[in-house]
């Protein structure tokens, strides 16, 4: 589940104490590009807020959120399965 994956992020932060995390939101290419951009930002901000609210080791200054819309697909958007893979959140550890 998503909660289990976010628990793993918190465990990682406890174990390795990174100074910065970036939450990256992504979408598939269905729909308007501007709407996808806004949706990707919303997804990233939602995960950022959840991490800060639920894990004391994750602080507001530690986490930023960015949305990339449909600009960084990991696979082509030519099937429902591939579009599902492109609708994702990635968490990047910095420092």
C-alpha positions as CSV (number, residue, x, y, z in Angstrom):
1,X,0.0,0.0,0.0
2,X,1.0,3.6,-0.3
3,X,1.1,3.9,3.5
4,X,3.6,1.0,3.7
5,X,5.8,2.6,1.1
6,X,5.7,5.9,3.1
7,X,6.6,4.0,6.3
8,X,9.7,2.8,4.4
9,X,10.6,6.3,3.6
10,X,10.4,7.3,7.3
11,X,12.5,4.2,8.2
12,X,15.1,5.3,5.7
13,X,15.1,8.8,7.1
14,X,15.5,7.5,10.6
15,X,18.4,5.2,9.6
16,X,20.4,7.5,7.3
17,X,19.3,11.1,8.3
18,X,19.4,12.7,4.8
19,X,19.2,16.5,4.9
20,X,16.8,16.8,1.9
21,X,14.1,14.9,0.2
22,X,12.3,15.9,-3.0
23,X,8.9,14.5,-3.7
24,X,8.3,14.4,-7.5
25,X,4.8,14.0,-9.0
26,X,4.3,12.6,-12.5
27,X,1.3,11.9,-14.7
28,X,0.5,10.1,-17.9
29,X,-0.2,12.1,-21.1
30,X,-4.0,11.8,-21.1
31,X,-5.7,15.1,-20.7
32,X,-4.5,18.7,-21.1
33,X,-0.8,19.3,-20.4
34,X,-1.6,22.2,-18.0
35,X,-4.0,20.1,-16.0
36,X,-1.5,17.3,-15.8
37,X,1.1,19.7,-14.5
38,X,-1.2,21.0,-11.8
39,X,-2.2,17.4,-10.9
40,X,1.4,16.4,-10.6
41,X,2.1,19.3,-8.2
42,X,-1.0,18.4,-6.2
43,X,0.1,14.8,-5.8
44,X,3.6,15.8,-4.7
45,X,2.3,18.3,-2.2
46,X,-0.2,15.8,-0.8
47,X,2.6,13.3,-0.2
48,X,4.9,16.0,1.3
49,X,2.1,17.0,3.7
50,X,1.4,13.5,4.7
51,X,5.1,12.7,5.5
52,X,5.4,15.9,7.5
53,X,2.2,15.3,9.4
54,X,2.7,11.6,10.2
55,X,6.4,11.2,10.8
56,X,8.2,13.4,13.3
57,X,11.6,12.7,11.8
58,X,10.5,14.4,8.5
59,X,10.4,18.1,8.9
60,X,9.0,20.9,6.6
61,X,12.5,22.2,5.9
62,X,13.7,18.8,4.8
63,X,11.1,18.1,2.1
64,X,10.3,19.9,-1.1
65,X,7.6,19.0,-3.7
66,X,7.8,19.3,-7.5
67,X,5.5,18.4,-10.3
68,X,6.7,17.3,-13.7
69,X,3.3,16.6,-15.3
70,X,3.7,14.4,-18.3
71,X,7.2,15.5,-19.2
72,X,9.2,12.6,-17.7
73,X,7.5,9.3,-18.6
74,X,9.3,6.1,-17.7
75,X,7.5,4.2,-20.4
76,X,5.5,5.1,-23.5
77,X,1.8,6.0,-22.9
78,X,0.5,3.5,-25.4
79,X,-1.4,1.2,-23.1
80,X,-3.5,1.5,-19.9
81,X,-0.8,-0.5,-18.1
82,X,2.0,1.9,-19.2
83,X,-0.1,5.0,-18.4
84,X,-0.6,3.6,-14.9
85,X,3.2,3.3,-14.5
86,X,3.7,6.9,-15.5
87,X,1.2,8.1,-12.9
88,X,3.6,8.0,-10.0
89,X,5.4,9.7,-7.2
90,X,9.2,9.5,-6.9
91,X,11.1,10.4,-3.8
92,X,14.6,11.7,-4.4
93,X,17.2,11.7,-1.6
94,X,19.6,14.6,-1.6
95,X,22.7,14.8,0.6
